[in-house]
Amino acid sequence: SAMILMAAATFFKHKIQVGELQQAKNMLEPLLGNNAAVIFAVALLMAGVASTITSAMAGGSIFAGFFGEPFDMKDNHSRLGVAISLLLALLIIFLISNPFKGLIYSQMILSIQLPITIFLQIYLTSSKKVMKEYANSMRFNVVLLIIGGIVTLLNIMLLISFF
C-alpha cells in the first residue's frame, strides 16, 4: 500500500497522467530498478487480497446481521455472505478485458459501496441483540456517524469530480 501511495504522490506531484499499468511500472523503474514490475505487481496483488478479505468479511458480517447473528465463519449465514461476496468479485474479474480500467472501475465501485458498508457496520455494532455487552455506546456512535458522514461526503465529491 505504501508503494502505491508513493507512486500516486509522485504522479500527482509531477502532473503525470497514468493511462495504463505499463506506464505506471515504467515510472517506478528509476526508484526501484529492474525489479519495478515485480514489486509493483506484488503490491497490487497484496492490495487486492487485502480488499478482497475485507470485502468478504464485511459481506459475511452484514449477511449474518440480517439474521440477527454475529459474524462467525462456522455459521452458514456468515459463510453464505462471504461466498456471495467472493463469487461476485470472481465474476467481475472474468468480465474485465482491460486490467487498468478494471482497477479504476473497482476502486470507483468500492468508493460507492463504502458508505453503505460503514453505516451497516455501525448499525450492527450498535445492536445489543447482535453485540450484547460489546455494543457501541451512544457517544462512540456519534463519533462513528460523523466519520461515516465525512467518508460519504468525500466519496460524493470524488464521484462528482468524474463528471
PASEBA-1860 file (N, C-alpha, C; in nm, 3 decimals):
! residues 163
1> SAMILMAA> 0.082/-0.119/0.000/0.000/0.000/0.000/0.087/0.125/0.000 ~ 0.196/0.121/0.077/0.285/0.238/0.084/0.346/0.267/-0.052 ~ 0.385/0.161/-0.126/0.445/0.182/-0.257/0.344/0.243/-0.354 ~ 0.221/0.197/-0.349/0.118/0.251/-0.438/0.091/0.397/-0.404 ~ 0.085/0.429/-0.275/0.065/0.568/-0.234/0.183/0.655/-0.277 ~ 0.305/0.603/-0.265/0.424/0.677/-0.306/0.420/0.704/-0.457 ~ 0.383/0.602/-0.534/0.374/0.620/-0.679/0.266/0.722/-0.714 ~ 0.151/0.714/-0.649/0.043/0.809/-0.675/0.086/0.952/-0.643
9> ATFFKHKI> 0.156/0.968/-0.531/0.204/1.102/-0.493/0.305/1.154/-0.596 ~ 0.392/1.064/-0.646/0.491/1.104/-0.747/0.421/1.148/-0.875 ~ 0.322/1.069/-0.918/0.249/1.103/-1.041/0.176/1.235/-1.023 ~ 0.115/1.256/-0.906/0.039/1.378/-0.880/0.132/1.499/-0.876 ~ 0.244/1.486/-0.809/0.338/1.599/-0.794/0.391/1.644/-0.929 ~ 0.422/1.548/-1.016/0.478/1.581/-1.147/0.370/1.597/-1.254 ~ 0.242/1.594/-1.211/0.127/1.611/-1.302/0.132/1.514/-1.419 ~ 0.163/1.389/-1.390/0.171/1.285/-1.493/0.040/1.207/-1.494
17> QVGELQQA> -0.024/1.204/-1.610/-0.145/1.125/-1.627/-0.103/0.981/-1.657 ~ -0.153/0.888/-1.578/-0.123/0.746/-1.600/-0.244/0.685/-1.668 ~ -0.223/0.634/-1.789/-0.331/0.578/-1.868/-0.332/0.428/-1.874 ~ -0.223/0.364/-1.831/-0.218/0.217/-1.831/-0.115/0.170/-1.728 ~ -0.128/0.045/-1.688/-0.040/-0.010/-1.585/0.106/-0.013/-1.628 ~ 0.132/-0.037/-1.755/0.270/-0.040/-1.805/0.340/0.094/-1.781 ~ 0.267/0.203/-1.802/0.322/0.336/-1.780/0.356/0.356/-1.633 ~ 0.269/0.309/-1.545/0.295/0.320/-1.401/0.420/0.242/-1.364
25> KNMLEPLL> 0.434/0.124/-1.419/0.552/0.041/-1.393/0.678/0.111/-1.442 ~ 0.673/0.170/-1.561/0.790/0.240/-1.616/0.831/0.359/-1.531 ~ 0.733/0.428/-1.473/0.764/0.544/-1.389/0.831/0.503/-1.258 ~ 0.811/0.378/-1.218/0.871/0.330/-1.093/1.012/0.275/-1.112 ~ 1.051/0.250/-1.236/1.183/0.191/-1.260/1.299/0.276/-1.206 ~ 1.297/0.409/-1.217/1.407/0.486/-1.158/1.417/0.470/-1.006 ~ 1.304/0.449/-0.942/1.304/0.432/-0.797/1.339/0.290/-0.754 ~ 1.293/0.190/-0.833/1.303/0.051/-0.790/1.394/-0.035/-0.877
33> GNNAAVIF> 1.444/0.020/-0.986/1.533/-0.057/-1.073/1.457/-0.157/-1.158 ~ 1.528/-0.262/-1.201/1.469/-0.362/-1.290/1.360/-0.445/-1.225 ~ 1.353/-0.443/-1.095/1.251/-0.521/-1.024/1.119/-0.444/-1.008 ~ 1.108/-0.330/-1.071/0.989/-0.247/-1.056/0.862/-0.322/-1.093 ~ 0.866/-0.398/-1.202/0.746/-0.469/-1.247/0.702/-0.572/-1.143 ~ 0.797/-0.646/-1.089/0.763/-0.750/-0.991/0.711/-0.686/-0.862 ~ 0.780/-0.582/-0.815/0.739/-0.516/-0.691/0.603/-0.451/-0.708 ~ 0.581/-0.387/-0.823/0.452/-0.323/-0.850/0.340/-0.427/-0.856
41> AVALLMAG> 0.366/-0.539/-0.923/0.266/-0.646/-0.935/0.233/-0.705/-0.798 ~ 0.336/-0.730/-0.717/0.313/-0.785/-0.583/0.235/-0.686/-0.498 ~ 0.268/-0.556/-0.507/0.197/-0.455/-0.430/0.050/-0.450/-0.471 ~ 0.022/-0.454/-0.601/-0.117/-0.454/-0.647/-0.189/-0.580/-0.603 ~ -0.120/-0.693/-0.611/-0.181/-0.819/-0.569/-0.215/-0.817/-0.420 ~ -0.122/-0.770/-0.339/-0.146/-0.765/-0.194/-0.258/-0.666/-0.160 ~ -0.264/-0.554/-0.231/-0.373/-0.458/-0.209/-0.506/-0.523/-0.245 ~ -0.506/-0.599/-0.354/-0.628/-0.669/-0.396/-0.670/-0.776/-0.297
49> VASTITSA> -0.572/-0.852/-0.247/-0.602/-0.956/-0.148/-0.659/-0.894/-0.021 ~ -0.597/-0.785/0.024/-0.645/-0.719/0.146/-0.787/-0.668/0.129 ~ -0.816/-0.605/0.014/-0.952/-0.553/-0.005/-1.052/-0.667/-0.024 ~ -1.009/-0.777/-0.085/-1.099/-0.892/-0.103/-1.134/-0.955/0.031 ~ -1.035/-0.970/0.118/-1.060/-1.026/0.251/-1.153/-0.934/0.330 ~ -1.126/-0.803/0.323/-1.210/-0.707/0.394/-1.353/-0.711/0.341 ~ -1.367/-0.716/0.209/-1.500/-0.721/0.149/-1.573/-0.849/0.187 ~ -1.502/-0.962/0.184/-1.566/-1.089/0.219/-1.611/-1.090/0.364
57> MAGGSIFA> -1.527/-1.039/0.453/-1.566/-1.034/0.594/-1.684/-0.940/0.616 ~ -1.682/-0.826/0.546/-1.794/-0.732/0.558/-1.921/-0.797/0.505 ~ -1.911/-0.864/0.391/-2.028/-0.933/0.335/-2.082/-1.038/0.430 ~ -1.992/-1.115/0.490/-2.034/-1.217/0.586/-2.097/-1.155/0.710 ~ -2.038/-1.045/0.758/-2.092/-0.978/0.877/-2.231/-0.921/0.850 ~ -2.245/-0.856/0.737/-2.373/-0.794/0.703/-2.480/-0.901/0.681 ~ -2.444/-1.008/0.609/-2.541/-1.113/0.581/-2.584/-1.181/0.710 ~ -2.489/-1.209/0.800/-2.524/-1.269/0.929/-2.608/-1.172/1.011
65> GFFGEPFD> -2.577/-1.044/1.002/-2.653/-0.942/1.075/-2.798/-0.937/1.034 ~ -2.826/-0.965/0.908/-2.966/-0.968/0.863/-3.046/-1.074/0.939 ~ -2.977/-1.177/0.987/-3.043/-1.284/1.062/-3.026/-1.266/1.212 ~ -2.976/-1.149/1.253/-2.959/-1.119/1.395/-2.848/-1.198/1.460 ~ -2.750/-1.237/1.382/-2.639/-1.319/1.433/-2.508/-1.244/1.420 ~ -2.411/-1.275/1.506/-2.277/-1.217/1.490/-2.202/-1.291/1.379 ~ -2.097/-1.228/1.326/-2.014/-1.292/1.224/-1.942/-1.410/1.287 ~ -1.955/-1.527/1.226/-1.888/-1.648/1.272/-1.872/-1.740/1.151
73> MKDNHSRL> -1.750/-1.768/1.113/-1.726/-1.849/0.994/-1.778/-1.993/1.008 ~ -1.814/-2.034/1.127/-1.873/-2.166/1.146/-2.023/-2.164/1.117 ~ -2.080/-2.043/1.110/-2.223/-2.025/1.086/-2.250/-2.019/0.936 ~ -2.355/-2.084/0.892/-2.387/-2.088/0.748/-2.423/-1.952/0.690 ~ -2.486/-1.864/0.770/-2.521/-1.732/0.718/-2.394/-1.650/0.689 ~ -2.298/-1.656/0.779/-2.172/-1.585/0.757/-2.099/-1.641/0.636 ~ -2.095/-1.773/0.626/-2.029/-1.837/0.511/-2.096/-1.798/0.380 ~ -2.228/-1.795/0.380/-2.300/-1.759/0.258/-2.271/-1.615/0.218
81> GVAISLLL> -2.266/-1.523/0.316/-2.232/-1.383/0.286/-2.093/-1.370/0.229 ~ -1.996/-1.444/0.286/-1.859/-1.444/0.233/-1.857/-1.500/0.092 ~ -1.926/-1.612/0.071/-1.928/-1.676/-0.061/-1.990/-1.585/-0.167 ~ -2.098/-1.518/-0.133/-2.161/-1.427/-0.229/-2.064/-1.316/-0.266 ~ -1.997/-1.258/-0.167/-1.901/-1.150/-0.194/-1.789/-1.197/-0.286 ~ -1.734/-1.314/-0.255/-1.621/-1.364/-0.334/-1.663/-1.408/-0.474 ~ -1.780/-1.469/-0.486/-1.826/-1.513/-0.618/-1.856/-1.393/-0.709 ~ -1.915/-1.288/-0.652/-1.939/-1.167/-0.732/-1.808/-1.105/-0.778
89> ALLIIFLI> -1.709/-1.102/-0.690/-1.577/-1.048/-0.728/-1.514/-1.132/-0.838 ~ -1.523/-1.264/-0.827/-1.466/-1.352/-0.929/-1.536/-1.334/-1.063 ~ -1.667/-1.321/-1.061/-1.742/-1.299/-1.184/-1.698/-1.170/-1.252 ~ -1.680/-1.067/-1.175/-1.637/-0.938/-1.230/-1.498/-0.949/-1.290 ~ -1.408/-1.023/-1.225/-1.272/-1.042/-1.278/-1.277/-1.106/-1.416 ~ -1.365/-1.204/-1.434/-1.375/-1.270/-1.564/-1.431/-1.178/-1.673 ~ -1.503/-1.074/-1.634/-1.564/-0.983/-1.730/-1.474/-0.865/-1.768 ~ -1.361/-0.849/-1.700/-1.272/-0.735/-1.724/-1.177/-0.768/-1.839
97> SNPFKGLI> -1.173/-0.681/-1.941/-1.082/-0.702/-2.053/-0.957/-0.615/-2.042 ~ -0.968/-0.498/-1.981/-0.856/-0.407/-1.965/-0.823/-0.395/-1.816 ~ -0.708/-0.450/-1.772/-0.677/-0.450/-1.628/-0.672/-0.310/-1.566 ~ -0.621/-0.211/-1.638/-0.612/-0.077/-1.581/-0.750/-0.017/-1.559 ~ -0.837/-0.029/-1.661/-0.974/0.021/-1.645/-1.047/-0.058/-1.537 ~ -1.020/-0.188/-1.528/-1.080/-0.271/-1.423/-1.040/-0.222/-1.285 ~ -0.913/-0.183/-1.271/-0.864/-0.130/-1.144/-0.935/0.000/-1.109 ~ -0.948/0.089/-1.207/-1.016/0.216/-1.184/-1.163/0.193/-1.148
105> YSQMILSI> -1.231/0.109/-1.226/-1.373/0.083/-1.200/-1.393/0.016/-1.064 ~ -1.304/-0.076/-1.029/-1.320/-0.144/-0.899/-1.307/-0.045/-0.785 ~ -1.215/0.049/-0.797/-1.199/0.149/-0.691/-1.318/0.244/-0.686 ~ -1.375/0.275/-0.802/-1.495/0.360/-0.804/-1.612/0.288/-0.738 ~ -1.628/0.160/-0.769/-1.738/0.082/-0.709/-1.717/0.071/-0.559 ~ -1.593/0.046/-0.518/-1.564/0.038/-0.375/-1.597/0.169/-0.305 ~ -1.566/0.280/-0.370/-1.595/0.409/-0.305/-1.745/0.434/-0.298 ~ -1.822/0.379/-0.391/-1.967/0.395/-0.387/-2.028/0.309/-0.277
113> QLPITIFL> -1.979/0.185/-0.263/-2.038/0.096/-0.163/-1.983/0.118/-0.023 ~ -1.870/0.186/-0.010/-1.808/0.204/0.121/-1.901/0.269/0.224 ~ -1.970/0.378/0.190/-2.062/0.436/0.290/-2.171/0.338/0.333 ~ -2.221/0.258/0.242/-2.324/0.158/0.277/-2.268/0.062/0.380 ~ -2.148/0.012/0.354/-2.084/-0.081/0.447/-2.058/-0.015/0.581 ~ -2.009/0.108/0.579/-1.979/0.178/0.705/-2.105/0.189/0.790 ~ -2.214/0.237/0.732/-2.334/0.260/0.812/-2.401/0.129/0.855 ~ -2.392/0.024/0.772/-2.444/-0.105/0.815/-2.361/-0.162/0.930
121> QIYLTSSK> -2.229/-0.144/0.923/-2.143/-0.192/1.032/-2.170/-0.113/1.160 ~ -2.191/0.017/1.149/-2.226/0.096/1.267/-2.356/0.045/1.327 ~ -2.453/0.020/1.241/-2.582/-0.033/1.288/-2.563/-0.166/1.361 ~ -2.487/-0.257/1.299/-2.469/-0.389/1.360/-2.390/-0.383/1.489 ~ -2.284/-0.302/1.492/-2.203/-0.295/1.615/-2.272/-0.215/1.724 ~ -2.380/-0.148/1.692/-2.458/-0.075/1.792/-2.574/-0.159/1.847 ~ -2.600/-0.270/1.782/-2.713/-0.355/1.820/-2.681/-0.438/1.944 ~ -2.761/-0.419/2.049/-2.745/-0.500/2.171/-2.778/-0.647/2.141
129> KVMKEYAN> -2.868/-0.670/2.046/-2.906/-0.806/2.010/-2.788/-0.880/1.947 ~ -2.713/-0.812/1.861/-2.601/-0.875/1.791/-2.475/-0.873/1.878 ~ -2.444/-0.758/1.937/-2.316/-0.741/2.007/-2.325/-0.762/2.158 ~ -2.446/-0.770/2.210/-2.468/-0.786/2.355/-2.395/-0.678/2.434 ~ -2.312/-0.713/2.530/-2.245/-0.612/2.614/-2.135/-0.537/2.540 ~ -2.098/-0.581/2.420/-1.993/-0.515/2.342/-2.047/-0.411/2.244 ~ -2.176/-0.386/2.247/-2.237/-0.289/2.156/-2.178/-0.150/2.181 ~ -2.173/-0.071/2.075/-2.121/0.066/2.085/-2.203/0.150/2.181
137> SMRFNVVL> -2.135/0.241/2.249/-2.206/0.338/2.333/-2.262/0.449/2.242 ~ -2.353/0.527/2.297/-2.411/0.637/2.220/-2.304/0.737/2.180 ~ -2.212/0.768/2.271/-2.104/0.864/2.242/-2.017/0.812/2.127 ~ -1.983/0.685/2.131/-1.900/0.627/2.025/-1.975/0.624/1.892 ~ -2.108/0.599/1.898/-2.189/0.601/1.776/-2.187/0.738/1.710 ~ -2.191/0.842/1.790/-2.187/0.979/1.735/-2.056/0.999/1.660 ~ -1.945/0.957/1.721/-1.814/0.969/1.656/-1.811/0.889/1.526 ~ -1.861/0.764/1.532/-1.863/0.680/1.412/-1.951/0.740/1.302
145> LIIGGIVT> -2.065/0.795/1.339/-2.154/0.855/1.239/-2.092/0.979/1.176 ~ -2.020/1.057/1.255/-1.950/1.174/1.199/-1.843/1.128/1.100 ~ -1.765/1.028/1.137/-1.662/0.975/1.047/-1.727/0.917/0.921 ~ -1.834/0.841/0.938/-1.906/0.786/0.823/-1.959/0.896/0.732 ~ -2.009/1.004/0.792/-2.057/1.117/0.714/-1.947/1.184/0.635 ~ -1.829/1.198/0.698/-1.714/1.258/0.628/-1.672/1.171/0.511 ~ -1.663/1.040/0.534/-1.625/0.948/0.426/-1.727/0.954/0.313 ~ -1.855/0.958/0.347/-1.960/0.966/0.246/-1.949/1.096/0.166
153> LLNIMLLI> -1.929/1.207/0.235/-1.915/1.336/0.169/-1.794/1.337/0.074 ~ -1.681/1.283/0.120/-1.562/1.277/0.034/-1.587/1.189/-0.088 ~ -1.658/1.078/-0.071/-1.688/0.991/-0.185/-1.783/1.058/-0.283 ~ -1.879/1.133/-0.233/-1.970/1.206/-0.322/-1.892/1.310/-0.401 ~ -1.802/1.382/-0.332/-1.720/1.482/-0.401/-1.632/1.416/-0.508 ~ -1.577/1.298/-0.478/-1.496/1.226/-0.576/-1.580/1.186/-0.698 ~ -1.700/1.134/-0.673/-1.787/1.095/-0.783/-1.823/1.215/-0.869 ~ -1.856/1.326/-0.807/-1.893/1.447/-0.881/-1.775/1.494/-0.966
161> SFF> -1.653/1.478/-0.915/-1.535/1.524/-0.990/-1.513/1.447/-1.119 ~ -1.572/1.326/-1.131/-1.557/1.248/-1.254/-1.650/1.296/-1.364 ~ -1.750/1.376/-1.330/-1.848/1.419/-1.429/-1.842/1.566/-1.455
END
